[in-house]
Amino acid sequence: MQTVKLLLKYAISSTSTFFLDIGLFWLFIKFFGDFFGTWAILLCTVFARIISAATHFCINRFFVFKSDKPAGGQALRYFILASVQMCASAGLLWLLSILISGDHSPNTLALLKTIVETVIFFFSFFVQRKWVFKK
């Protein structure tokens, strides 16, 4: 039961920061996509993820996992995890955008990003519980 409660809190935290991430990604693609050219997916993913990851770390540290351990080691582990997730997200999004549609419109990319992030969600919960915020 404790794991279900923890997963529910994590889902709330992840959902809120997902909307932040996807909204920022959409805005960055919409307003800077042409400026960034072929690097748009990667750069917009990175910019959105930096902001949403910092928010997600704080919510998870204080609300979800209720950690009272020093933040430095946790922040480093979270940064490593977030970096892996960011690369996986950008790489999978780029690959799907080529394989499935070839359409790089903000709406199509946001939909594909939603699919990719859903898969990453479960991986991230396990890693955060067992490694980042371990008791």
Number of C-alpha atoms within 10 A of each C-alpha: 6 7 9 9 11 16 17 13 17 23 17 14 19 25 15 15 21 22 13 19 26 21 14 19 25 22 15 20 25 15 12 14 20 11 10 15 11 10 12 19 23 17 19 22 24 19 14 21 25 16 14 21 22 15 17 23 22 14 20 19 19 11 14 21 18 12 15 10 12 8 13 9 12 19 17 12 17 22 17 13 18 20 16 12 18 21 14 15 25 19 15 17 24 18 13 18 19 12 10 9 12 13 13 16 13 18 13 15 23 18 12 19 22 17 15 18 20 13 11 15 16 12 12 20 17 12 15 20 18 11 14 23 22 12 11
